[in-house]
């Protein structure tokens, strides 16, 4: 960080919501070179930084919340003691975007509500990366027309359900300058509800719409969007709750979504034309639903490119360049590595523990590496999965391993993944294992699932169990690669014990249940995910994993 950079310190709660705001705006305001705007400010510091522009942005945000009846004022005497105690403070963040306009975002401080909200009551499902890749590969195979869309103000279009008997209302406490702004916008509504606490103006409100920052906001929108899709005959996938299909004009339409980011596909472009109109009819009341058509889509931090017939390219080059430029060590043209890791990758860390600053860089860079390795760069997944096991107490040798990974990315920053499918009705798993290679003598599983070109799913992780032999570890590895849930005990015994539980009539069972095929080690692509392979084997396996050559 240069000496001219501005540094603002927040407490833990403020920092959490600042990070959420940065991420949300960053998804929409990323520069073409991968860099994001620099700084977010809470209201008081933001007003000092931006002056009248900051006030105007705050007023605009409050005005839309007021006009859309996202909350209503309530007198203190009408609150129960528990509702008043649970009232969370409203936070206003300000940010200057790349076009020099200032954006305001009011946030409900939902972090303390974790104390009384279960995960089931607050966690919203999102489309899995595997589900997205499998369906996108089918889109390419069937040469479908693809549409991506961003639903504006999705949360505040979603009603908060009324509390059940005995439950508390969701309450929020607006304070200080934000109260003054609301009084300026709508004095008749709010003036009689303002009180003073510790010499500061306070306005208590009951939340009526899902406001950004509420733990339940995403889940509420998910439930609304799901009901709306089911209302037009979409059927949701049993394995991924954010993938839905319907048959229209004799062909399948697929929709997948990550909160308010939607992707639709159908072989007939007119079906997406109609879906565009439907989205705007249902969700365009607070701003047009922006739909993108064509062969190239910026979706969930990835560029999905369908320009090549039968192929979808997963392009994260912008993200990689951002990782390289953000790394504290300057990486020039000669700072390169041929492979992401050396033979010592799995060995225990040595040398002194990293200092706080270096440890934080190690942690954040490893997290970024894991993110990209599960999407557009599976070739670095074995390395990032091992580095993830060292983030608590990284040592100097672990730092050197991270530097080597960054040098490899610097050398391969233009690499992309190409996914294609030969037969959508059949999939292969390549599963392999390195036995007892971790410092605690646990094994490392590697597995890949290709459908023709590239690996739709890649797994590289430390096994949770210690085993006595490589054979047992390989059996555990197969279980790690595929999990089957059944309610038939006889069937489970058949799959677990093989022919010992099958009896004499097992020929059909052999055909139906057991399709494990021996693969020569030189062609075992899962081996790439178990260890840092080198040389010709690395180049051969990478060509397959990145989809440069078909299986």
C-alpha positions in Angstrom: 0.0 0.0 0.0 1.4 3.4 -1.0 1.7 6.2 1.5 -0.8 8.2 -0.5 -3.6 5.6 -0.1 -6.4 6.6 2.3 -6.9 4.3 5.2 -10.1 4.2 7.2 -10.5 2.0 10.3 -13.9 0.5 11.3 -14.9 -1.6 14.2 -15.7 -5.3 13.4 -19.4 -4.8 12.7 -18.9 -1.7 10.5 -16.1 -3.5 8.7 -18.4 -6.5 7.9 -21.0 -4.3 6.3 -18.5 -2.2 4.5 -17.1 -5.4 3.0 -20.6 -6.4 1.9 -21.2 -3.0 0.3 -17.8 -3.1 -1.5 -18.5 -6.6 -2.8 -22.0 -5.7 -4.0 -20.9 -2.5 -5.8 -17.7 -4.2 -6.9 -19.7 -6.8 -8.8 -21.3 -4.0 -10.7 -18.5 -1.4 -10.9 -15.4 -3.4 -11.7 -13.0 -1.7 -14.0 -12.1 -3.3 -17.3 -8.6 -3.9 -15.9 -10.0 -5.8 -12.9 -9.5 -3.0 -10.3 -12.2 -1.6 -8.1 -12.8 1.8 -6.7 -10.8 2.5 -3.6 -12.7 3.4 -0.5 -16.1 3.2 1.3 -17.0 5.6 4.0 -19.6 5.6 6.8 -22.0 8.6 6.7 -20.1 11.1 8.9 -16.7 10.6 7.3 -18.4 10.3 3.9 -20.1 13.7 4.3 -16.7 15.2 5.1 -15.2 13.6 2.0 -17.9 14.3 -0.5 -19.8 17.3 0.9 -23.0 18.1 -0.9 -22.6 15.1 -3.3 -22.5 12.8 -0.2 -25.6 14.3 1.2 -27.4 14.1 -2.1 -26.5 10.4 -2.4 -27.7 9.7 1.1 -30.9 11.6 0.5 -31.5 9.7 -2.7 -31.1 6.4 -1.0 -33.4 7.4 1.9 -36.0 8.8 -0.5 -36.3 5.5 -2.4 -36.6 3.6 0.9 -39.3 6.0 2.1 -41.3 6.1 -1.1 -41.2 2.3 -1.4 -42.5 2.0 2.2 -39.6 -0.2 3.3 -40.2 0.8 6.9 -42.8 2.6 9.0 -42.1 4.7 12.2 -43.3 3.4 15.5 -43.5 5.1 19.0 -41.2 3.8 21.6 -44.1 3.1 23.9 -45.6 0.7 21.3 -42.4 -1.4 21.3 -42.0 -4.3 23.6 -38.8 -4.2 25.7 -37.4 -7.1 23.6 -38.2 -5.4 20.3 -36.5 -2.2 21.5 -33.5 -4.1 22.6 -33.3 -6.0 19.3 -33.6 -2.9 17.1 -30.5 -2.7 15.0 -28.8 0.5 13.9 -29.1 1.7 10.4 -25.7 2.3 8.7 -25.2 4.5 5.6 -22.2 3.9 3.4 -21.0 6.3 0.7 -18.7 5.5 -2.2 -17.3 7.4 -5.2 -17.8 5.3 -8.3 -15.5 5.4 -11.3 -17.7 7.9 -13.1 -17.2 10.3 -10.1 -20.8 9.9 -8.9 -21.4 9.1 -5.3 -23.5 6.1 -4.3 -25.2 5.7 -1.0 -26.4 2.4 0.5 -28.4 2.1 3.7 -27.6 -1.1 5.5 -29.4 -2.9 8.3 -26.8 -4.0 10.9 -27.8 -7.7 10.8 -24.8 -9.2 12.4 -26.0 -9.2 16.0 -29.2 -11.0 14.8 -27.2 -14.2 14.4 -27.7 -14.7 18.1 -31.4 -15.5 17.6 -31.6 -16.5 13.9 -30.8 -20.1 13.0 -29.0 -20.8 9.8 -32.1 -22.4 8.4 -34.0 -19.2 9.0 -31.5 -16.9 7.4 -29.3 -18.8 4.8 -30.4 -18.4 1.2 -29.4 -21.0 -1.4 -27.4 -19.9 -4.4 -26.6 -21.8 -7.6 -23.7 -24.1 -7.1 -20.6 -23.6 -9.3 -21.0 -27.2 -10.4 -24.6 -26.7 -11.3 -23.7 -23.6 -13.3 -21.0 -25.3 -15.2 -23.0 -28.4 -16.0 -25.9 -26.4 -17.3 -23.7 -23.9 -19.2 -22.0 -26.9 -20.9 -25.4 -28.2 -21.9 -26.2 -24.7 -23.2 -23.2 -24.8 -25.5 -23.9 -28.4 -26.5 -27.4 -27.6 -27.6 -26.4 -24.2 -29.0 -28.9 -22.4 -26.9 -29.6 -18.7 -26.8 -28.4 -17.3 -23.4 -29.7 -14.4 -21.4 -28.3 -12.9 -18.2 -30.1 -10.4 -16.1 -29.7 -8.3 -12.9 -32.9 -7.6 -10.9 -32.6 -4.1 -9.6 -33.4 -3.4 -5.9 -34.3 -7.0 -5.5 -34.4 -7.0 -1.7 -36.7 -4.0 -1.3 -39.1 -5.5 -3.7 -39.6 -8.3 -1.2 -42.0 -8.0 1.7 -41.0 -9.1 5.2 -43.7 -11.5 6.3 -45.7 -10.4 9.4 -44.5 -12.0 12.7 -46.3 -15.1 13.9 -48.0 -15.1 17.3 -45.4 -14.6 20.0 -42.7 -13.5 17.5 -41.1 -10.0 17.5 -41.3 -7.5 14.7 -38.1 -6.7 12.9 -37.1 -3.2 14.2 -34.4 -0.8 13.2 -33.0 2.4 14.9 -32.2 5.4 12.7 -30.0 8.0 14.4 -28.4 11.4 14.0 -28.0 13.0 10.6 -30.1 10.2 9.0 -33.1 11.3 11.1 -32.6 14.9 9.9 -32.6 13.8 6.3 -35.8 11.8 6.7 -37.4 14.7 8.4 -36.4 16.9 5.4 -37.8 14.3 3.0 -41.1 13.5 4.8 -41.7 15.6 7.9 -45.4 14.8 8.2 -44.7 11.1 8.5 -41.7 11.1 10.9 -41.8 14.2 13.1 -44.0 12.8 15.8 -41.9 9.7 16.3 -38.5 11.2 16.9 -37.0 10.8 20.4 -33.7 11.6 22.0 -31.3 9.1 23.5 -28.0 10.4 25.0 -28.6 13.7 23.4 -29.0 12.2 19.9 -32.1 12.1 17.7 -33.4 8.6 17.3 -36.2 7.2 15.1 -37.5 3.6 15.6 -39.0 1.9 12.6 -40.6 -1.4 11.8 -39.0 -3.0 8.8 -41.5 -3.9 6.1 -39.2 -4.8 3.1 -36.0 -6.8 3.0 -33.3 -4.2 3.5 -29.7 -4.8 2.5 -27.8 -6.3 5.4 -30.6 -8.3 6.9 -29.6 -11.9 7.3 -33.0 -13.0 6.0 -33.1 -10.6 3.0 -31.6 -13.0 0.5 -33.7 -15.9 1.7 -36.9 -13.8 1.5 -36.1 -12.8 -2.1 -35.2 -16.4 -3.0 -38.6 -17.6 -1.7 -40.4 -14.9 -3.7 -38.5 -15.6 -6.9 -39.0 -19.3 -6.5 -42.8 -19.0 -6.1 -42.9 -16.6 -9.1 -41.0 -19.1 -11.3 -43.1 -22.0 -10.2 -46.1 -19.9 -11.1 -45.1 -20.0 -14.8 -44.5 -23.8 -14.8 -40.8 -24.0 -13.8 -39.8 -27.2 -11.9 -36.9 -26.9 -9.6 -34.0 -29.3 -9.7 -33.9 -31.8 -6.8 -30.2 -31.4 -6.3 -29.7 -27.7 -6.8 -32.4 -25.4 -5.4 -31.3 -22.5 -7.7 -31.7 -24.4 -11.0 -35.1 -24.7 -12.6 -36.4 -26.0 -15.9 -39.6 -26.0 -17.9 -40.6 -27.3 -21.3 -41.7 -24.7 -23.8 -42.3 -25.2 -27.5 -41.0 -28.7 -27.1 -37.6 -27.7 -25.8 -36.2 -27.1 -22.3 -35.7 -23.7 -20.8 -33.2 -23.6 -17.9 -33.0 -20.8 -15.4 -30.3 -20.6 -12.7 -29.8 -17.7 -10.3 -27.6 -16.3 -7.5 -29.8 -14.1 -5.5 -30.7 -11.3 -8.0 -28.3 -12.4 -10.8 -30.3 -14.6 -13.3 -29.2 -16.7 -16.3 -31.7 -18.2 -18.8 -31.2 -20.4 -21.8 -33.4 -21.9 -24.6 -32.7 -22.9 -28.2 -35.3 -20.4 -29.4 -34.3 -16.7 -28.8 -37.9 -15.7 -28.7 -38.4 -17.7 -25.5 -35.7 -15.4 -23.9 -37.4 -12.4 -25.4 -40.6 -13.4 -23.5 -38.6 -14.1 -20.4 -37.1 -10.7 -20.5 -40.6 -9.2 -20.7 -41.7 -11.4 -17.8 -38.8 -10.3 -15.6 -39.5 -6.6 -16.3 -43.2 -7.1 -15.6 -42.6 -8.8 -12.3 -39.5 -6.9 -11.1 -39.1 -3.8 -13.2 -41.3 -1.5 -11.2 -38.3 0.0 -9.3 -36.0 0.2 -12.3 -35.6 -1.7 -15.6 -34.3 -5.3 -15.3 -31.1 -5.1 -17.4 -30.9 -8.2 -19.7 -27.8 -9.0 -21.7 -28.0 -11.1 -24.8 -25.4 -12.6 -27.1 -22.5 -15.0 -26.9 -20.4 -13.3 -24.1 -21.8 -12.8 -20.5 -20.2 -11.4 -17.4 -21.8 -13.5 -14.8 -20.9 -14.0 -11.1 -17.4 -12.7 -11.5 -16.7 -14.9 -14.6 -16.8 -14.3 -18.4 -18.9 -17.0 -20.0 -18.1 -17.1 -23.7 -20.2 -19.2 -26.0 -18.7 -17.9 -29.2 -17.2 -21.3 -30.2 -19.8 -23.8 -31.3 -20.3 -26.5 -28.6 -17.9 -24.9 -26.2 -18.3 -22.5 -23.2 -15.1 -20.7 -22.2 -14.7 -19.8 -18.5 -12.6 -16.7 -18.6 -11.2 -15.2 -15.4 -8.2 -13.5 -16.8 -9.3 -10.1 -15.4 -9.4 -11.7 -11.9 -5.9 -13.2 -12.3 -4.5 -9.9 -13.4 -6.1 -8.2 -10.4 -4.5 -10.9 -8.1 -1.1 -10.2 -9.6 -1.2 -6.4 -9.4 -2.6 -6.6 -5.9 0.2 -8.9 -4.6 2.8 -6.9 -2.6 5.7 -8.5 -4.4 6.1 -6.9 -7.9 6.1 -9.6 -10.5 7.8 -8.8 -13.7 8.1 -10.6 -17.0 10.9 -12.8 -15.7 9.2 -13.7 -12.4 7.6 -16.9 -13.7 7.2 -20.6 -12.8 6.4 -23.5 -15.1 4.3 -25.3 -12.6 2.2 -24.0 -9.7 4.0 -25.9 -7.0 7.2 -27.9 -6.4 7.7 -31.4 -5.0 7.7 -29.9 -1.4 4.1 -28.7 -1.6 2.7 -31.3 0.9 5.6 -31.1 3.3 5.1 -29.4 6.7 5.8 -25.7 6.8 9.3 -24.7 8.1 11.0 -21.5 9.2 9.6 -18.8 11.4 5.9 -17.9 11.5 4.9 -15.1 9.3 4.3 -11.6 10.9 0.8 -10.2 11.0 1.0 -8.2 7.8 2.4 -11.1 5.8 0.0 -13.5 7.3 -3.0 -11.4 6.2 -1.6 -11.2 2.7 -1.1 -15.0 2.7 -4.7 -15.6 3.9 -6.4 -13.2 1.4 -4.3 -14.3 -1.6 -4.9 -18.0 -0.8 -8.7 -17.2 -0.5 -8.6 -15.5 -3.9 -6.6 -18.5 -5.3 -9.2 -20.9 -4.0 -12.0 -18.9 -5.5 -10.5 -18.8 -9.0 -9.3 -22.4 -8.8 -12.9 -23.6 -8.3 -14.0 -21.7 -11.4 -11.7 -20.7 -14.2 -8.3 -22.1 -13.1 -8.6 -25.7 -11.9 -5.0 -26.2 -12.8 -4.0 -24.5 -9.5 -6.6 -26.3 -7.3 -4.1 -28.8 -5.8 -1.9 -26.0 -4.7 -4.6 -23.7 -3.3 -6.2 -26.6 -1.4 -2.9 -27.4 0.4 -2.2 -23.7 1.1 -5.7 -23.5 2.7 -4.5 -26.0 5.3 -1.7 -23.6 6.3 -3.6 -20.3 6.8 -3.8 -20.5 10.5 -0.1 -20.6 11.2 1.7 -20.1 7.9 5.5 -20.2 8.0 8.2 -18.9 5.7 8.3 -22.0 3.5 4.5 -21.7 3.0 5.0 -18.1 1.9 7.6 -19.3 -0.6 5.0 -21.8 -1.9 2.5 -19.0 -2.3 5.1 -16.9 -4.2 5.7 -19.8 -6.6 1.9 -20.0 -7.2 1.8 -16.3 -8.0 4.8 -16.6 -10.4 3.0 -19.5 -12.1 -0.2 -17.3 -12.5 2.0 -14.5 -13.8 3.3 -16.9 -16.4 -0.1 -18.2 -17.4 -2.4 -15.2 -16.8 -4.0 -15.6 -20.3 -5.1 -19.2 -19.6 -8.9 -20.0 -19.8 -11.0 -23.2 -19.3 -12.9 -24.6 -22.3 -15.8 -26.9 -21.4 -17.6 -29.2 -23.8 -19.8 -32.3 -23.7 -19.9 -35.4 -25.9 -22.9 -37.1 -24.3 -25.2 -35.3 -21.8 -26.6 -38.6 -20.5 -23.3 -39.9 -19.2 -20.4 -38.7 -17.0 -17.0 -40.1 -16.0 -15.3 -39.7 -12.7 -11.5 -40.1 -12.4 -10.6 -40.6 -8.8 -7.1 -41.0 -7.4 -5.3 -40.6 -4.1 -1.9 -39.8 -2.6 -1.6 -41.9 0.6 -0.6 -40.4 3.9 1.2 -37.4 2.3 0.1 -34.7 4.8 2.1 -34.0 8.0 -0.6 -35.7 10.1 -0.4 -38.7 7.8 -3.8 -38.1 6.2 -4.2 -38.8 2.5 -5.1 -36.4 -0.3 -7.9 -37.1 -2.7 -8.1 -35.9 -6.3 -11.1 -36.3 -8.6 -12.3 -34.8 -11.8 -15.5 -35.2 -13.8 -15.2 -34.5 -17.5 -18.1 -34.6 -19.9 -16.0 -34.5 -23.1 -13.7 -31.5 -22.9 -12.3 -29.9 -19.7 -13.4 -30.8 -16.2 -16.9 -29.7 -15.1 -16.1 -30.7 -11.5 -12.7 -30.8 -9.9 -11.9 -32.0 -6.4 -8.6 -31.7 -4.5 -8.7 -32.0 -0.7 -7.2 -33.5 2.4 -9.1 -36.6 3.5 -10.8 -36.3 6.9 -10.1 -39.9 7.9 -6.8 -41.6 8.7 -6.6 -44.9 7.0 -4.3 -48.0 7.2 -3.7 -48.5 3.6 -3.8 -46.9 0.2 -6.6 -49.3 -0.8 -8.9 -48.2 2.0 -8.0 -44.5 1.2 -9.0 -45.1 -2.4 -12.4 -46.5 -1.3 -12.9 -43.5 1.0 -11.9 -41.3 -2.0 -14.6 -42.7 -4.1 -17.1 -41.8 -1.4 -15.7 -38.3 -1.2 -16.2 -37.9 -5.0 -19.8 -39.1 -5.0 -22.4 -39.2 -2.2 -25.6 -41.2 -2.7 -28.6 -40.9 -0.4 -31.1 -43.8 -0.3 -33.8 -45.1 1.9 -33.5 -48.7 0.9 -31.3 -50.7 3.3 -31.0 -53.7 1.0 -29.7 -51.5 -1.8 -27.2 -49.8 0.5 -25.9 -53.3 1.5 -25.6 -54.3 -2.1 -23.6 -51.2 -3.0 -21.5 -51.4 0.2 -20.7 -55.2 0.3 -20.8 -55.9 -3.5 -21.6 -59.5 -4.5 -21.4 -60.7 -0.9 -24.9 -59.1 -0.4 -26.2 -59.9 -3.8 -26.8 -63.6 -3.8 -26.8 -65.7 -6.9 -29.0 -63.3 -9.0 -26.3 -60.6 -9.3 -25.6 -60.4 -13.0 -28.1 -57.5 -13.5 -26.7 -55.8 -10.4 -23.2 -56.0 -11.9 -24.4 -54.2 -14.9 -26.6 -51.6 -13.2 -24.6 -50.7 -10.1 -21.0 -51.4 -10.6 -19.3 -49.4 -13.3 -15.8 -49.0 -11.9 -13.2 -49.2 -14.7 -9.4 -49.6 -14.2 -7.4 -46.7 -15.6 -3.7 -46.8 -16.2 -1.8 -44.4 -14.0 -0.5 -42.5 -17.0 -4.0 -41.7 -18.0 -5.4 -41.2 -14.5 -6.3 -37.5 -14.7 -7.5 -37.5 -11.1 -3.8 -37.9 -10.2 -3.2 -34.3 -11.1 -5.4 -33.2 -8.2 -3.5 -35.3 -5.6 0.0 -34.0 -5.8 2.2 -31.4 -7.5 3.0 -33.3 -10.8 5.8 -32.0 -12.9 7.3 -32.1 -16.4 5.6 -33.9 -19.3 2.9 -35.4 -17.1 1.9 -32.0 -15.8 1.7 -30.6 -19.4 -0.3 -33.6 -20.6 -2.8 -33.5 -17.7 -3.2 -29.7 -17.8 -4.1 -29.9 -21.5 -7.0 -32.1 -20.6 -8.1 -30.4 -17.4 -8.2 -26.9 -19.0 -10.1 -28.3 -22.0 -7.5 -27.7 -24.7 -7.8 -31.3 -25.8 -10.8 -33.7 -25.5 -10.7 -36.7 -23.3 
